[in-house]
């Protein structure tokens, strides 16, 4: 009889990334000897959890969730909580109460080092991550005790089509099969019907958007002018809403264009790059054009739809963002970077502290040695090769993530004490 690594562990899953990843993780944990339950808050959650016996339906008003969570924890003797993101109300309340009860909190997020990694941490992610309180010198000391060489991944996010497909399918279930969950309240301001329509529209418009993006990128690359890049994010994203000084993307756009108009040399241009999953709900192209006219720089400001970032990064003079993880690609290339929000990569060694007009006038390059050490530290700890949405990405992810979830130490403690799980070589089929 084999060793059951999950013996005496009782996992409670809340909401996860769209698609079957959480179901597969729960199944593997059961195979490892653990008991697993999943709380579902809408029909989309239910559709992607295939084990009916372990499914717990929450159909009450959101205000009753904290007490219900306490009751489930007591009834099932929960030892571990698993969730995707930690800022939406149901997750934030659960994390707070789980910590008070001594329950281990496992948080998944999109990779800090995108494109082909996901993030796994304990207790919190993004602005709540343990990385926020770590400096590069402490990371350097930890790495000095290792002789590991971490393999790199292809320079693209390999499952965007799957991401959009699962998002549309999830919202279809919520829109048409949600009768039992009449009290469900989405964590985003946009209604479920509107969310579904935007996902479906994006899925159908992919060829047209691709053509528009290619044309805009070629025009900028052949423009022959120096330019700076502004990385836009999804306005409803938790990192933007919770860990930044802005509540609307238009405020960030206004700040950037004002700084550009005041400080950039008059022959320089500014390019706004939309998030790959931007659905058009905010009308960002029109907002950029309107604000650019107000500052008299409309002929020097451009907008590009989402897609691959590398082609624009290869020629940019600098980059500005709130706290987008795409900034890691900027730093990896040694490009000057200005950040406005809280971010795990906002370390003084490689993020500019200059006022924005001065930054645009003469940006300073990051300390590349320090950034390489920081990147290596992340690849040895919280960044796991694979993805949530494509079958190949999940296959790669599952080879390592279950052992990390079952490990007694979180990824950062494990590396510091010499107990980190070995990282595997991998290849993504294009």
N, C-alpha and C positions, 0 to 999 in steps of 0.2 A: 504493500500500500504506500502510495507516494505521500510526501510531506504537503500538508495543506497550509499554504502561506497565509491564508486569510482567516484562519480559525479564530473564533471569538470576535471577529470584526463585523460590525453591522452598519452598512452604508445607506445613507439617504440621499438620493439624487433630486435636485430641483431642475430648473430649466437649463437646457444645454444648447449647443449650436444647432441650427437647422439640419435635419438629416439624422441618420442612424448611428452616429458616433457614440452617444451616451448609451444607447441600447447595447451596442457591442462591448463597450467597456464594462457595463453591468454584468453582462453574460460571462465575460472573462473573470471578473471578480468572484462570481458564484462558482465558477470552475476551480478557482483558487481556494475555495472553502469558506468564503464570506457569505453573509446574508445581505441581500440588496433589495431596497424599495425605491420607488420613484413617485414623487408627487407631481401630478399634472394639473395645470391651471387652465387649459383650453384643449380643444379637439386636436390642435396641431401637436401638442405635447403627447397626447394619447396615441396619435397615429404612428409616431416613431418609437414607441415603447411596446415591444412585441410580447412581453411576458405579463399577461393579465393578472396572474396571482400576486404579483409584486407591485401592482399599480394602485396608487392612492389618489382618488379624485378630490380636488378642492374646488367646490362649487359655490362657496359662500362669498359674501362681500369681502373685499380686500382688507378692510379694517379688522376682520376677525382672524386674519392669518397668523399674527404673532402667538395668540393663545392656541391656535390649532397646531402650530409648529411645536410648541412646548408639549402638547398632548401626544403628538406622534413620536417625539423623541423619548418621552417617558414610556409609552406603550411598547415601542419597538426596541428600547434600550440602545439607541443609536450611539455609535462610537465615532462615525465619520460622516461629514457632510461634503457633497460634491456638487459644484455649480459652475456655470459659465458666466464670468463677469460678476462683480460684487457690489454694483451700485444701484441697480433697480430695487424698488421698495421691498419686494418679497425676498430678495437675496440679502440686502443690507440688514434687514431685521433678523433673518435667519443666522447670518454670520455673527451679529452682535450677541445673540442668545446662545449660539453654539460655543463661542469663545468663553462666555460666562460659565457654561456648563462643562468646560474642559473637553469639548468635542474637537477632533482634528478637522480643520477646514481645508478642502482641496479646491483650488480655483484654477480653472482653465481660461485661457484667452487666446486671441490671435497672436501670432509670434511677434515678439519684440524685434527679432531679426528676420523679418519677412524677406523673401517670399516663402521659403519652404521649411518653416518650422512653426510649431505652436508653443505657447507658453504654459508651463505648469508650475504653480507656486502654492504655498500654503499661507493661509490667513488673509491674503489680499493680493491684488494685482494693480498694475499701472500706478496711480498716485498712492495706493495703499500697499505697494510692494515693499519688501525688505530692502530692495535695491535703492530705494529713496534715501536710506540712511547709511549707505555704504559709500566709501570713497575709493578712488582708483588705487591708492596706495595699499589699502587693505586687501583688495583683489589681487594686486601684484604679489603680496606676501603669500597668499594662498596658492597662487599659481606656481610660485617658486618651489613648492613641494611636489609638483606634478611634472611628469614628462610626457604628457599626452599630446597627440597631434589630432585635432578634430577635423574631419573631412568637410570640405565646402559643398554647397548645394548649387544646383542650376540657378541662374540669375533671373528667375521669373516665378510668379505665384501660379502654380500649375493647375488649379482647379476652380477658376473663376466661373466658368459656365455651370459647374455643379453647384457652386455657391448660390448663384442666381436661381437655378432651377429649384433647389430645395427651399429657398426663401419663398418663391412663388407657390410651391406646393403646400408649404406650411400654412401660409395665409389663406389658401383655398380651403383647407380644412377648418380654419377658424371662422371663415366667412360662411360656409355652407353646412358645417356639421357641429356647430357650437351650441346647439339648443340646450344641452345640459349645463352649460357654463355661462348662463345669462349675466352673471355678476363679474365676468372676466373684465379686467381693466388693463389694457396694454400699457407697457412701460414707456411707450413713445406717445407723443401728442397726436400724431396722425392716426386717423381711424383705420380699422382693419381693412375695410373695403378699399379705401384709398391706397393703403399699403400694398394690397394685392394687385390693384390696377397698375401701380408703378412698377412692381416687380415684373408683371406680365408684359407691360409696355417695354421695359428694358430688354427682356428676353427676345421679344419680337423685333426690336429695333437694333439689335446688336450689329448686323451687317452695315446699316446706315451709319451708326455711331462709329464703327470701325473706319469707314471711309472718311468721315469728317475728321476723325482724330489723325489719321495718316496725312491728310491734306494739310491740316493745321501744323503738324509737326514738321513736315517738309518745308512749309513756308517759313517757319521760324529758323530752321537749320540753314536755309539758303538766304536768310535775310542779311547775313554778313554783319550783324550788329552784336555788341556785347549785351548779354541779358542776365537778369536775376530771376530766380524761380520761387514762386509762392505755392506751397503745398496745402491744398484745401482738404478738409475733412468732412465727414458726414455730420451735419448739424445736430442730429439727435444722438450721436455717439456719446457713450458715457465719459470717455476721456475728455471730450470737448466740453460737455456740460458740467462735469463734476470737478475736473482738474485744470480748469483754465479761467482766465479773467473775463471771458466772453460768454454770452448766452446765445448770440446770433452770429452766423458766419459773416453776415454783412458788416458787423462791427469790426471783425478781424480784417476784412477786405479794405474797409475804410482806413484803418490804422496803417496797413501796409502801403496803400497807394499814397497816403499823406506823407509817410516817411520817404517813399521813393521820390515823390515830387520835390521834397525839400532837400534831399541829400544826394541822390544819384547824379552822376554826370549826365549832361543833357543829351548825349548820344547813346546812352544806355536804354535798354527796354526792360519791361517786366512781364513775366509770363505766369499766369495762374493755371495750375494743373489740378483738375478736379479729381476727387476720389474715384477709384475704379467702380465702386458700387453706387455712385451718385445717380439718383433716379430722375433728377430734374424738378423735384418738388419745390426747391427754393428759387428756381430761376436765376442761378448764379451768373450765367453769361450776361444777362441783362443788368444785373446788379453791378458786375465788374465794369461794364461799359458806361453805366450811369455815373458811378463814382469817379471813374477816370475822366469823364467830361467835366465834372465839377472841379477837379484839380488841374484841368488843362493839359492832361497827358494822354488823351485818348488815342493818339497816333502811336504811342509807345507802350501801350498795355494790351496784352493778348490773353485769350482764354483757350485752353485745350481740354477736351473731354478726357475722362479717365483712360486707363490703359497702362502699358508699360512705361515706367519712369526713366529707364536707363538712357534712352535716346536723347532726352532733354537734359539729363544730368551730365552727359558727356561734354557739354559745351557751356554750361552755366557758370557764371562768376561767383554766385552765392545762392543760398536758399533760406527761406523764412517759413516757419510753421508755428502752429499753436503747440501741439505736442504729438504730431503724427509719427507713427513708427516708421514711415517712409524716410524719416530723417536719418535712420541708420544707414540707408544707402548713400545718402549725402556724405555722411562722415566717413564711410568706408572709402570714398573717393578723395578724401582730403579737401573737400569743398567747405568754405566758411558757412557757418550755420547760426541763425538767430532763432531762439525759441521763446514763446510767450507764456506757455502753461507749465504745469508740473509734469515731468516726464522722467522715466528711469534713466534716460541717456543725457539728461541736462546736467552734466558735470562741468565744472569750470575749466578743465583741461581742454575740452573740445567744443564748447558752446560759447558764443560771443556774449559779452556783457555790455557792449557798446549800445548807446541809444540808436534807434533805428535809422535816422538820417545819417549818422556817422558810419553805421554799419554799411549802408548802401554806398557811401562815398569811398570808403576804403576798408573792406572787410578783412579780417585777419584769419589765417588758416588754423585749423585745429591741430593739437598735438597728436600726430598720427601714432606715435609709439604708445602713448597713453590709451588711445582709442583701440588699438589692436589688442592691448592687454584687457581692456574692458570687454571687447567682443569675444575674446577667447574665454573669458570668465563666464559669460552668458552661455556660450556654446557647451561649456562643461557642466552647467547647472540647470537652469530653468528652460532652456530651449531644446525642444525635442524634434528630431527630424520627422516630417510627415505632415499631414493635413487632415482637417475635419471632414471635408466634403467629397473628395474623390475616393474611389475604392482603393486605388494605389496609395494615396496619402494615408488612408486609415490603416491599410496593411502595414505600412512602414511605422506608423505611430504606435500601433498596438504591440510591436516587438519590444518596446522599452517602457511604455507608460504604465502598464499594470504593476510592474515591479517597483517603479518609483512611487506609485500611490500606496503600495503595501509596505514600503520601506519605513523603518522607525524614524528616520531623519528626513527633513526637507532637503531639496537639492543643494542648497547653499551649505547647510551643516554637513551634508554627506561629503562634499568636496573638501571642506576644511579639515575633516577628521580622517580623510583617506578612504571613505566608504562609498564614493560615488559609483554609480552603475557604469560599466564600460559602454562607450559609444560605438555604434556600428557604422561601417561604410555603407553608403547607399547610392543608388542611381535612380533617377526619375526617367521614365520612358516618355519621350517628347510626344 
